[in-house]
Amino acid sequence: MQYEKRIEEIFVRHPSVQVSGFSGRAYKAGIDGMLAFDAALGHPWKSFRCIHVAGTNGKGSVSSMLAASLASTGLRVGLYTSPHLVDFRERIKIVGESSPILISKEEVLEFLDKYDREIAELSFFEITTGMALWWFERQAVNLAVIEVGLGGRLDSTNVITPELSVITSIGLDHCSMLGDTRAEIAYEKAGIFKPGVPALVWGHDSETDPVFVGHAREVGAQLYFADELVGPVHLDGMDLRGEYQDVNVRTATAALRVLGVEPNPEAIRHTAALTGLRGRWEVLRTHPTVICDIGHNPPALAQNFRQLEKATNLIIVYGIMADKALDDIAPLMPARARYILCAPDSPRSMPVDELYSRLSALRPDLSLRTAPSVADAVRLALSLASPDSTIYIGGSTFVVAEAIGDGSLFRETCPPPGTGRG
């Protein structure tokens, strides 16, 4: 009870981007506050090696693959990712040879009490970033994989100096903060490049190449392109099932080779189980098949909807945040699916009536109906499904989080990939 109450207070005092969006106290562009907090903590990241991972899509998967493979070498590996789906402790964990170890509730309380004065004016993400670095030092990790929250140049995680900087795919997302072109977004991501630290970018692209090449030259970072270093990698039986993971596997494999580490295909194959990563083409149930995925921007959804092309009797449970580019997403949505629209319980959500109205105008060919909540939408989808149906749950991290968090929704559930301890 003490933990739950304290966490609720933190959410109220320090609104998170996950809840409040990129406005007000939830998002603070710039790292001055984080630099001061890092100094107050004693620069804990200097006690272990780091890998820094940015990108529009794939950075969570690549970070997790790197952590899984590196942990298989006997290293004690910390992993810091965002957002969380059920409990924010999912963000801060140690990856070993079995299930991950999450920061304990007692340690969360200890940190918040110890640094209560220092965190008074910080954002939620600054607090959790400091907590992760503090805990990793306390746990004597050998290495930590640190995922960027937003962008890179002005992100709270950019206080570290890593052994390798990695940038996954570049796409249009969070344009109001990062820029309206892929080149502008690439510039923000390239802000994690450091002097003398090798940098790896997923692949060549005529729009972003000049940005990455120029910035690497400016700061003195050796630049590599993953698509030059690693050809197609086929890992059968991966527990991260999305077809988009092919690019992420190649990126993680290239990153390991730049580090001089031989990739462990078996560890990468079981990344979800080893790290507890969820919501990436995760199968929640079979007969009917229920899949959830947190992809929410046009590039990610385009890949997901393509993967659904062969699904039979397709039903899509869909909700979206109000700031997402529905005009760009609507043309991608499969016409043959039945849609159940919903609004997750977040002030950032697009109201379901608005979503219905806008989609009806943009895509009058779609079969649309609404439900009052995510749980109701999932229950309706299950009632309409036949054993050979496929139900896809997505459009927003919040939709997936609510579906996963309600244990009553799926009687015939597949076991989650990793529940953690602590």
N, C-alpha and C positions, 0 to 999 in steps of 0.2 A: 504493500500500500504506500509506503514511504517513497519507493522508487517511482510508482505511477504518478503520485502527486507531484513529485519534483520534476518529472519529465513534462507533465502538463503545464507546470509553471514556466519551464524553459520555452515551450512552444508559444505560450502567451507573451512572455517578456521578449522573446527573440524569434519573431515569426520566420518560418523557413520559406524558401522559394517554392518548395514542394506544396506548401499550403497557400501562401499569399502571393505567389508570382514574383516577377522581377520588378518590384516596385517598393517604395518606402523603405522600411528598415530591413526587409528580407534580403535585399540584394545591395551590396556595396561594391561598386566597381573600384578597383585599386587595392593595393596590398599594404598600405601604410599601417592600418590597424593590425593586420596580421603580422607584419614585421615586428611591431612593438610587442604583440602577444607572444610571438616566437622567442623574442629576447627574454621576456618574463619567464618563459618556460625553460630557458637555458639552452635554446637551439637543440632540442632533442634529436632531430633528424641527423645531426652530425655524428651520432653514435652508431649509425648503420648506413649501409649503402641503399640507394634509391633508384627506381626506374619511374619516370614520369610519363603518363599516357594521356594524350588529348585527342580530340576528333569529334566529328558530328555524330556519326554512328559507329558502333563497334568497339568503343573504348572500354566499356565494361567487360565485354567478352574477351578482348585481347588482354586486358589487365589480369583477368581471372586465368586465362590460359598460361600466361607468363608465370603467375604465382604457382599454379599447379605443377608446371614443368620444373621450375626452380626448386620447389619443395621436395621434389622427387630425388634431388641430388643430395639431400641431407641437410639443406639449409633451413633455418627457422625463418619463415617468410611472412611478413605482415602484408595485409591487403586492405586498402582503403578505397571504397567505391561509393557511388551515390547514383540515384536516390535509393532509399530503402522501400520495401514493399509492405512489411508488417511491423517490424520493430526496428527503430533506427540503429540498434546495435549491429544490425546486418552490415552496416557500413564499415565496421572496424573489427577485423578478425585476423587470426593466424591460421595459415594453411599448412597442414601437415600431410601425412600419408594416409589419413582416413578422413573423417569429417572435420570441418573447421571448428576452431575455438573462438567464440565471440567474447568481446570485452564483457565482463560481468556487470550485473546491476550495481553491486557494491562498489566496483571501481568507477563506474559512471558517477555515482553519488559522491564518492571521495573527490573526484576531479572537480565536480561542480561546486562542492563546498570549499575546497582548497583555493580555487581561483575565482570565487564569487565576485570579488572586487574587479579583477582584471577583465571579466567577461561582460561587465555591466553594459558597455556600449557596442558590443560586438554583434555581428549577425549570427544566425544559427549555423551557417556553414563555416564561418571562422571558428566558432566554438568547437564544432565536431572535428574540424581539421586539426586544431591544437590538441584535442583529446586523443585523436588517432596517433599523432606523432609522440605525445607524452606516453601513451600506453605501449607503443612499439619499443620505445627506449626502456621502459620498465620491464617489458617481456624479453629484453635482450635479443631482439630479432637480428639476424644477420643482414637482412635485406627487406625492403618494403616496396611494393608496387603501389604507386599513388596515382589515382585517376583524377584528372582535372574535373572541376565542377562545371564551369562554363567558360568557353573561350580558351584562355591560357595566359595571355600577357598580363591581365589584371585579376587573375584568379587567385584565391587565397592559397592554393597549393604551390604557387610559384615562388614561395620563399625558399624552397629546397634547391640544392644543386645536385642533380642526379648523375648516375653513371651513363645513362642513356635517356634521350628524349624521343618519344614515339608519337607520331600523329597518324591516326587511322583515316577513314574517309572524310571528305569535305563536302558538305551540302548546305542548302539554305535552311537555316533554323535559327531562332532567336535573333532575327535580322535587326530588330529595333535596338539590340545591344551590340551586335557584332558586325553589322554591315549588310548591305543589300546585294552584294555580289559574292561569288565564291572566292574571288581574289581578296576581298576585304576580310572575309571570314578566315581565310588562310593566314592573313597577316596576324590576326589575333591569336590563332593557334601557334604560329611560329614564334610567338613571344616566350615560349618555354625553352627555346634554344639557348644554350649557355656556352660561353667561351671554353674551348677545349673539350667539350662534351659531345660525343657523336650523336647525330640526329638521324632518325629513320622515319620516312614518309611512306605511306602505303604504295602509291603508284604515280606514274607520270601523268600529267594533265596540262594541256596548253594554257589553261587559265591560271592554275595555281603554281606551276613549276617556277616561273620567274620570281614569285614571292618567296618560295622556299629556298631556291638557289641564292637569291640576293641576300636574304636575311642570314642564311648560314654563312655566307662569305663575310657579311658585315660583322658578325659576332665571333667568327673563327671556330665554327663547328663543322666537323666532317659530316657531309650529308650522304645518306644512302637511300635507295628506293627499293622497297620490298619486292616489287614485281620484277626487278632486275636480279635480285638475289635468290629468289625462290620461285620455282615453277608450280603448277597445280599440285596440291597435296590432297590425296584421297584417304580419309580415315573412316573406315566403315564402323558403324555402331557408336558414333559420337552421341553423348547425352545432350549436347547442344545441337538440336536437329535442324535448325533453320538453314536453308540453302545459302543464305548470306554468310554463314560461318566459314565458307571456303576462303573468302578474302581474309577473314580474321585469323584463320589458321596460318595462312601464308605470312601475314604480318607478324604474328607472334613467333613463328619459326625463324623469320628473318631477324627479328630483334634478338633472339637467343644466339643466333650465329654471329651477329655483330658483337655480342658480349663474349663470344668465345665459348659458349655453352652448347653442348649437343642437345637438341630438343628431344624430349621424351614423348613419343607418340602415344604411349599408353596413358600417361598422365593427362595429356591434352584431350585424349578421347573421353576421359572421365572428369573433365573440368567441373561440370555442374556438381557432381557428387563430392569432389574434393574441396570445392570452394563454397558450396551452398548457393551458387548463382541461380536465380529463378527468373521466370518471366521471359525467357528467350526461346520461343517456339516450344514451350513446355506443354507436354501432354498431361492433362489433368485427369483424363478418363478415356476409356475405350468403350465402344458399343453403346452410344455413339461416341465418336472421337471428339474430345474437347481440347482445343489448343488455345493457349494464351501467349501473347507476345506484346512487349512494351513499346515496340516501334510506333512512333507517333508523328514523324514528319514525312513529307512526300517521298524522299528517297527510300526511307525504311519501309513505308507502307507499299510503295511500288513493288519492292522485292517480296514482301509478304503476300500481297494479292496475287502476284505471279505464281507463287508457290501453291496457292489455293486453286489454281486453274483446273486441276484434275480431281479436285475433291467432289464427292457425290453429295447431293442433297445439302447444299451449303447454306448454313445459317450464320449470320455475323451479328454478334452483340457489339455495339459500337457507341462510344462516347468520346467527347473531344474537349479540350480546353478552349476557352473563348478566344485565346490569342493565336490559335493555329490557323494555317492557311487552307481553310476548307475549299476555297475556290480552286486550289491546286490539287487537293486530295480527291475531290469529287470525281474528276474524270478517270481516276485510277480504280474506282470501286467496281468490283465485278457485277455485271448486270444480272447474272443468273442467280445470285444469292438472295435469300430473304433476310431483311435487316430488322433488328430489334434495337431501337435507339434508346439511350439512357443518359443520365447525367450523374457522374460520381459525386459523392458528398464532399465537395470542395467549392469554396467561393470563386475559384478560377474556372469552374466548369461552364461550358455553354449550356444554357437551359435546354431541356429536351424539346420543348415546343419550338424554340428558335432553331435548333438543329434540324428538326423535322421540316420546318418551313423552308429553310435555306436549301436543304438537300432536295426537297420536292421541286424547287425552282431550278436548281442546277442539274438535277438528274431525274426528270419526270418518269424515266423508264424503270426506276428502282422500286422494288416492293418494300415499303417502309411501314413499320408500326412502332409504337413507343411503349415504354414501361416506366413506372415511377421510380425505380432504383436499379442499380446494377444487379443486386440479388434477384429482384423480380424479373429482370431481363433474362438472366441465366435460367431461372426456373421456367420461364415461358419458352425459351429456346429448347430446353430439355423436353418439355411437354409436346413440342411440335416435331421433335426429331424422331427418326426411325433408327434402328441399330446401325445402319450403314451411313448415317448422316455424319457430317463434319460441322462442328460448331467452333467458330473462331471468336475469341474474346479479345478486344483490343481497341486501338485508337488513342489510348492514353495510359500512362503508367498507373493512374488512379483507378481506372476501370479494372486493370489486372490486379492491382493491390486489393481492391474490395472483393473480387472474385476469389482470389487465393485466401484472403483473410477469413472468409466465411466458410468454416469447415463443414457446415450442414449442406452445402450445395452439391457436393459430389460424393455419393455413397460408394461408388466403385472407383476410387481414386488410385492413381499411380502414386507410389511413395515419393515424397519430395526429394530432390537430389541431395540435400544435406541440411540437417536441422541444427547442427552446431551444438556447442556446450557452453556453459558459463552463465 
